Amino acid sequence: MARSPQSLAELYAEHQRVKAEAKALYDRADKLLSKLVRTWKKNRTAEVEPGKRLEIEDKFRGQVKAFAPGFAHRYDLKLKTVDPA
């Protein structure tokens, strides 16, 4: 187990490291979400899991034509059960 940082400098350095990692993960998730939304718009009825499809709700009031990073929080992803036809 790693020792916990003790000094102010060590705490600051650890905070900056974690903050940079979090930003990188957020940016990666934002890019994947952008790709997911574009792909979903091409085939909204495709199954994500057996018997389930993805439904994406755009919760933004004003529609934006291009996907802009930072607007990722506006999408609400839901899995819906496919009605057997």
Beta strands, then each sheet from edge to edge (+ up, - down):
strand 1: 47-49
strand 2: 52-58
strand 3: 75-81
sheet 1: 1+ 2- 3+
end
